[in-house]
């Protein structure tokens, strides 16, 4: 993820690395992650994956050819080990304004 247009609203504990655009888990537990992305009208499909340690966990797709803008969202509860890395990866397509109009959120639900 290109961090040139990213803004961090909340980062308690500083476990989200803005330069790398990666969350690194401080402890083992069940985490909730969600994301929302916007694509531009360009007659293409976008696919965004939520990655855990370089493996895709969930995806979101937007591919309507006849709309000006289209959004895609997804969320998951995920078992995460200490130091696991969680991030978004654009697999195909182009996002509106890069990642500027997209969100990525995560938080610890239950420590293990």
HELIX and SHEET records of a PDB file:
HELIX    1   1 UNK A    3  UNK A    5  5                                   3    
SHEET    1   A 5 UNK A  16  UNK A  17  0                                        
SHEET    2   A 5 UNK A  22  UNK A  24 -1                                        
SHEET    3   A 5 UNK A  85  UNK A  92 -1                                        
SHEET    4   A 5 UNK A  46  UNK A  52 -1                                        
SHEET    5   A 5 UNK A  55  UNK A  62 -1                                        
SHEET    1   B 3 UNK A  69  UNK A  80  0                                        
SHEET    2   B 3 UNK A  29  UNK A  40 -1                                        
SHEET    3   B 3 UNK A 103  UNK A 111 -1                                        
END                                                                             
